[in-house]
Amino acid sequence: MKSGSGGQGTAAIEALYRGLGLLTAAFLLTEQLKISGVFLSSGAFSLSLSGPVTGYQMFGVTEEANQWMYGMNVITAFLLILDELQVIGTYITSGRFSVVVSGPLFGGIRMGVYLPETQEFFHDYQDILLKYYLNQNGGRR
């Protein structure tokens, strides 16, 4: 994505990205996603979110660790709902993927819509979710 580009269809794509942020927040609150890592870059950082819905299950070592993780997930979900953080992409590894979130609060820039990259992102996201769904249901839709 590029910052702040205009053009036809951007309002619909912006609404889709906003919906993706809200869906990610819902997954965080229902513990289908959890913070699983941090990406550091020059002057900014991003959070990597993984969980059962992305093919990765993780647990804290203690109940206290699980409570701290859930608290951080709730804060992240709240920031996504307030649109202070946005979904900026995915990180794909063998057997799983992560949803990556960031924003000005973490030193990044507010992301705008760039239509060709947006279409590629949603195509890849759909392929990954479809493969996950088919693997979980033995190939049945």
Backbone as CSV, one residue per row, in Angstrom:
resi,resn,N_x,N_y,N_z,CA_x,CA_y,CA_z,C_x,C_y,C_z
1,MET,0.836,-1.185,0.000,0.000,0.000,0.000,0.868,1.231,0.000
2,LYS,0.363,2.255,-0.600,1.036,3.539,-0.578,0.214,4.489,0.259
3,SER,0.847,5.495,0.766,0.159,6.451,1.614,-0.654,7.423,0.776
4,GLY,-1.960,7.520,1.075,-2.841,8.546,0.550,-2.958,8.664,-0.946
5,SER,-3.282,7.621,-1.674,-3.518,7.767,-3.097,-5.015,7.802,-3.356
6,GLY,-5.424,8.517,-4.395,-6.836,8.651,-4.700,-7.192,7.849,-5.928
7,GLY,-8.404,8.039,-6.437,-8.818,7.363,-7.655,-10.114,6.632,-7.465
8,GLN,-10.567,6.057,-8.612,-11.832,5.325,-8.596,-11.739,4.073,-7.748
9,GLY,-12.795,3.777,-7.055,-12.883,2.547,-6.284,-12.182,2.574,-4.948
10,THR,-11.502,3.672,-4.621,-10.741,3.676,-3.376,-11.646,3.684,-2.154
11,ALA,-12.821,4.295,-2.243,-13.723,4.324,-1.080,-14.155,2.904,-0.709
12,ALA,-14.459,2.101,-1.713,-14.869,0.716,-1.444,-13.713,-0.085,-0.862
13,ILE,-12.518,0.110,-1.407,-11.351,-0.615,-0.915,-11.004,-0.159,0.499
14,GLU,-11.115,1.134,0.770,-10.864,1.642,2.122,-11.854,1.016,3.110
15,ALA,-13.109,0.859,2.681,-14.115,0.218,3.543,-13.759,-1.248,3.788
16,LEU,-13.241,-1.924,2.763,-12.813,-3.313,2.942,-11.654,-3.410,3.927
17,TYR,-10.688,-2.514,3.808,-9.563,-2.515,4.748,-10.032,-2.211,6.168
18,ARG,-10.964,-1.289,6.296,-11.510,-0.972,7.624,-12.217,-2.198,8.195
19,GLY,-12.979,-2.875,7.340,-13.646,-4.097,7.768,-12.655,-5.180,8.165
20,LEU,-11.540,-5.268,7.440,-10.504,-6.234,7.782,-9.902,-5.907,9.147
21,GLY,-9.726,-4.617,9.442,-9.238,-4.206,10.759,-10.216,-4.578,11.863
22,LEU,-11.503,-4.368,11.613,-12.521,-4.718,12.612,-12.627,-6.230,12.794
23,LEU,-12.512,-6.985,11.697,-12.521,-8.444,11.786,-11.314,-8.933,12.585
24,THR,-10.162,-8.323,12.353,-8.961,-8.680,13.097,-9.158,-8.395,14.581
25,ALA,-9.788,-7.265,14.906,-10.074,-6.943,16.308,-10.991,-8.001,16.925
26,ALA,-12.002,-8.428,16.183,-12.904,-9.468,16.684,-12.149,-10.776,16.926
27,PHE,-11.248,-11.130,16.011,-10.436,-12.339,16.199,-9.536,-12.216,17.424
28,LEU,-9.015,-11.031,17.684,-8.197,-10.821,18.882,-9.027,-11.005,20.151
29,LEU,-10.224,-10.447,20.155,-11.068,-10.515,21.349,-11.595,-11.921,21.616
30,THR,-11.725,-12.730,20.560,-12.190,-14.109,20.731,-11.030,-15.102,20.778
31,GLU,-9.827,-14.579,20.869,-8.594,-15.364,20.988,-8.322,-16.284,19.806
32,GLN,-8.861,-15.933,18.640,-8.511,-16.634,17.405,-7.194,-16.104,16.837
33,LEU,-6.816,-14.908,17.264,-5.517,-14.314,16.956,-4.908,-13.821,18.255
34,LYS,-3.580,-13.889,18.324,-2.837,-13.360,19.473,-1.579,-12.708,18.939
35,ILE,-1.032,-11.783,19.708,0.244,-11.187,19.327,1.294,-12.286,19.396
36,SER,1.974,-12.501,18.272,2.959,-13.587,18.222,4.366,-13.096,17.930
37,GLY,4.505,-11.814,17.631,5.833,-11.301,17.344,5.810,-9.819,17.065
38,VAL,7.007,-9.274,16.937,7.177,-7.846,16.656,8.175,-7.708,15.513
39,PHE,7.839,-6.889,14.530,8.759,-6.550,13.456,9.296,-5.153,13.721
40,LEU,10.603,-5.022,13.759,11.236,-3.723,13.977,11.750,-3.181,12.654
41,SER,11.522,-1.898,12.431,12.078,-1.228,11.260,12.578,0.135,11.709
42,SER,13.166,0.859,10.822,13.749,2.147,11.168,12.686,3.111,11.701
43,GLY,12.703,3.338,13.014,11.797,4.293,13.630,10.377,3.808,13.847
44,ALA,10.096,2.538,13.570,8.729,2.038,13.706,8.762,0.552,14.064
45,PHE,7.609,0.047,14.481,7.469,-1.389,14.681,6.062,-1.817,14.310
46,SER,5.917,-3.101,14.056,4.630,-3.702,13.705,4.428,-4.933,14.567
47,LEU,3.180,-5.286,14.788,2.855,-6.500,15.537,2.412,-7.589,14.575
48,SER,2.908,-8.778,14.809,2.505,-9.958,14.056,1.444,-10.690,14.878
49,LEU,0.320,-11.022,14.250,-0.792,-11.690,14.933,-1.017,-13.059,14.307
50,SER,-0.985,-14.093,15.127,-1.223,-15.463,14.665,-2.161,-16.155,15.635
51,GLY,-2.713,-17.257,15.204,-3.593,-18.031,16.066,-4.186,-19.193,15.313
52,PRO,-5.185,-19.823,15.888,-5.801,-20.986,15.242,-6.308,-20.683,13.827
53,VAL,-6.812,-19.498,13.599,-7.362,-19.146,12.293,-6.265,-19.000,11.232
54,THR,-5.016,-18.817,11.648,-3.912,-18.690,10.700,-2.998,-19.910,10.687
55,GLY,-3.386,-20.954,11.397,-2.610,-22.184,11.388,-1.534,-22.267,12.450
56,TYR,-1.661,-21.480,13.511,-0.632,-21.461,14.546,-1.287,-21.341,15.909
57,GLN,-0.968,-22.239,16.803,-1.515,-22.206,18.153,-0.383,-21.903,19.126
58,MET,-0.599,-20.957,20.024,0.433,-20.651,21.008,-0.205,-20.425,22.366
59,PHE,0.587,-20.691,23.393,0.128,-20.567,24.762,1.216,-19.920,25.584
60,GLY,0.815,-19.206,26.630,1.780,-18.693,27.589,2.245,-19.837,28.484
61,VAL,3.379,-19.651,29.104,3.929,-20.696,29.968,3.097,-20.840,31.238
62,THR,2.582,-19.730,31.750,1.788,-19.750,32.974,0.438,-19.089,32.723
63,GLU,-0.469,-19.264,33.660,-1.772,-18.601,33.559,-1.609,-17.083,33.591
64,GLU,-0.672,-16.609,34.389,-0.399,-15.172,34.450,0.081,-14.653,33.082
65,ALA,0.935,-15.418,32.420,1.407,-15.030,31.082,0.245,-14.984,30.101
66,ASN,-0.658,-15.961,30.183,-1.839,-15.958,29.316,-2.705,-14.721,29.562
67,GLN,-2.853,-14.320,30.819,-3.646,-13.127,31.141,-2.993,-11.865,30.594
68,TRP,-1.673,-11.758,30.711,-0.956,-10.611,30.151,-1.107,-10.572,28.634
69,MET,-0.988,-11.731,27.992,-1.148,-11.797,26.540,-2.549,-11.349,26.134
70,TYR,-3.558,-11.829,26.868,-4.926,-11.440,26.541,-5.116,-9.937,26.737
71,GLY,-4.551,-9.380,27.798,-4.634,-7.930,28.019,-4.021,-7.143,26.877
72,MET,-2.870,-7.584,26.382,-2.246,-6.898,25.241,-3.084,-7.062,23.982
73,ASN,-3.720,-8.231,23.825,-4.599,-8.443,22.671,-5.803,-7.512,22.722
74,VAL,-6.381,-7.321,23.909,-7.539,-6.427,24.067,-7.135,-4.992,23.716
75,ILE,-5.981,-4.556,24.179,-5.511,-3.200,23.863,-5.308,-3.052,22.357
76,THR,-4.701,-4.058,21.733,-4.489,-4.021,20.283,-5.821,-3.989,19.542
77,ALA,-6.779,-4.797,19.987,-8.110,-4.805,19.367,-8.768,-3.429,19.506
78,PHE,-8.662,-2.836,20.682,-9.231,-1.509,20.928,-8.612,-0.481,19.974
79,LEU,-7.294,-0.549,19.783,-6.618,0.383,18.875,-7.026,0.150,17.421
80,LEU,-7.302,-1.092,17.053,-7.810,-1.378,15.708,-9.226,-0.825,15.529
81,ILE,-10.047,-0.983,16.549,-11.425,-0.463,16.483,-11.418,1.056,16.354
82,LEU,-10.511,1.710,17.089,-10.404,3.172,17.014,-9.686,3.653,15.757
83,ASP,-9.207,2.722,14.941,-8.472,3.009,13.706,-7.128,3.695,13.969
84,GLU,-6.568,3.460,15.160,-5.221,3.947,15.470,-4.169,2.994,14.920
85,LEU,-4.558,1.741,14.719,-3.723,0.739,14.064,-4.500,0.222,12.862
86,GLN,-3.766,-0.210,11.853,-4.384,-0.772,10.670,-3.676,-2.073,10.305
87,VAL,-4.404,-2.955,9.620,-3.787,-4.138,9.041,-2.952,-3.651,7.869
88,ILE,-1.654,-3.952,7.891,-0.774,-3.464,6.825,-0.302,-4.578,5.907
89,GLY,-0.584,-5.825,6.261,-0.178,-6.910,5.384,-0.189,-8.244,6.096
90,THR,0.407,-9.212,5.417,0.535,-10.545,5.968,1.991,-10.968,5.900
91,TYR,2.359,-11.881,6.764,3.677,-12.488,6.759,3.441,-13.982,6.607
92,ILE,3.944,-14.548,5.529,3.656,-15.938,5.212,4.893,-16.790,5.460
93,THR,4.716,-17.867,6.225,5.779,-18.832,6.466,5.231,-20.227,6.174
94,SER,6.050,-21.216,6.317,5.641,-22.583,6.053,4.539,-23.028,7.014
95,GLY,3.391,-23.354,6.477,2.307,-23.903,7.276,1.441,-22.896,8.010
96,ARG,1.768,-21.612,7.953,0.950,-20.626,8.644,1.224,-19.242,8.070
97,PHE,0.402,-18.312,8.485,0.657,-16.916,8.140,0.284,-16.046,9.318
98,SER,0.754,-14.828,9.298,0.454,-13.858,10.347,-0.161,-12.626,9.715
99,VAL,-1.057,-12.003,10.441,-1.611,-10.710,10.055,-0.731,-9.664,10.739
100,VAL,-0.288,-8.654,9.996,0.619,-7.646,10.530,-0.133,-6.327,10.671
101,VAL,-0.041,-5.716,11.871,-0.702,-4.441,12.130,0.328,-3.410,12.573
102,SER,0.071,-2.163,12.205,0.930,-1.048,12.617,0.167,0.246,12.366
103,GLY,0.830,1.344,12.604,0.227,2.647,12.375,1.075,3.745,12.980
104,PRO,0.594,4.990,12.895,1.351,6.128,13.428,1.693,5.985,14.913
105,LEU,0.831,5.329,15.670,1.079,5.118,17.088,2.370,4.338,17.329
106,PHE,2.729,3.475,16.376,3.937,2.659,16.478,5.085,3.222,15.645
107,GLY,4.969,4.480,15.230,6.031,5.121,14.469,5.920,4.948,12.968
108,GLY,4.905,4.231,12.516,4.699,4.033,11.082,3.838,5.149,10.503
109,ILE,3.517,5.025,9.232,2.653,6.011,8.586,1.247,5.429,8.449
110,ARG,0.258,6.313,8.373,-1.111,5.851,8.115,-1.147,5.394,6.668
111,MET,-1.611,4.182,6.492,-1.605,3.594,5.163,-2.829,4.032,4.379
112,GLY,-2.608,4.312,3.115,-3.685,4.640,2.193,-3.851,3.510,1.197
113,VAL,-4.851,3.617,0.366,-5.162,2.562,-0.586,-4.383,2.775,-1.873
114,TYR,-3.776,1.708,-2.349,-3.159,1.666,-3.667,-3.765,0.466,-4.370
115,LEU,-4.634,0.683,-5.324,-5.512,-0.340,-5.877,-4.827,-1.617,-6.366
116,PRO,-3.765,-1.572,-7.174,-3.169,-2.845,-7.620,-2.663,-3.704,-6.464
117,GLU,-1.992,-3.119,-5.482,-1.507,-3.888,-4.338,-2.664,-4.387,-3.483
118,THR,-3.726,-3.616,-3.393,-4.903,-4.023,-2.634,-5.523,-5.266,-3.250
119,GLN,-5.676,-5.264,-4.560,-6.259,-6.422,-5.225,-5.382,-7.658,-5.024
120,GLU,-4.074,-7.499,-5.105,-3.153,-8.617,-4.886,-3.247,-9.129,-3.450
121,PHE,-3.311,-8.216,-2.476,-3.410,-8.590,-1.070,-4.657,-9.426,-0.814
122,PHE,-5.825,-8.968,-1.288,-7.066,-9.693,-1.037,-7.096,-11.028,-1.778
123,HIS,-6.490,-11.097,-2.955,-6.407,-12.375,-3.676,-5.576,-13.370,-2.875
124,ASP,-4.405,-12.946,-2.385,-3.544,-13.818,-1.581,-4.239,-14.237,-0.283
125,TYR,-4.900,-13.281,0.382,-5.604,-13.561,1.642,-6.706,-14.592,1.414
126,GLN,-7.449,-14.445,0.324,-8.518,-15.385,-0.010,-7.936,-16.770,-0.269
127,ASP,-6.843,-16.855,-1.023,-6.220,-18.151,-1.299,-5.782,-18.850,-0.016
128,ILE,-5.163,-18.107,0.889,-4.671,-18.685,2.135,-5.828,-19.179,2.996
129,LEU,-6.864,-18.359,3.142,-8.015,-18.767,3.950,-8.728,-19.970,3.338
130,LEU,-8.835,-20.000,2.009,-9.489,-21.124,1.344,-8.692,-22.406,1.572
131,LYS,-7.362,-22.345,1.450,-6.534,-23.525,1.701,-6.681,-23.989,3.150
132,TYR,-6.685,-23.055,4.089,-6.852,-23.404,5.507,-8.203,-24.065,5.731
133,TYR,-9.245,-23.466,5.179,-10.600,-23.991,5.358,-10.716,-25.393,4.770
134,LEU,-10.166,-25.596,3.560,-10.248,-26.906,2.924,-9.447,-27.951,3.696
135,ASN,-8.292,-27.553,4.246,-7.493,-28.482,5.042,-8.223,-28.876,6.320
136,GLN,-8.942,-27.952,6.936,-9.658,-28.229,8.173,-10.896,-29.093,7.944
137,ASN,-11.452,-29.025,6.739,-12.701,-29.765,6.442,-12.480,-30.932,5.492
138,GLY,-11.264,-31.395,5.384,-10.987,-32.566,4.556,-11.296,-32.365,3.091
139,GLY,-11.161,-31.131,2.585,-11.400,-30.864,1.182,-12.839,-30.538,0.834
140,ARG,-13.745,-30.593,1.822,-15.162,-30.275,1.570,-15.393,-28.788,1.780
141,ARG,-16.247,-28.213,0.984,-16.620,-26.795,1.165,-17.870,-26.698,1.967
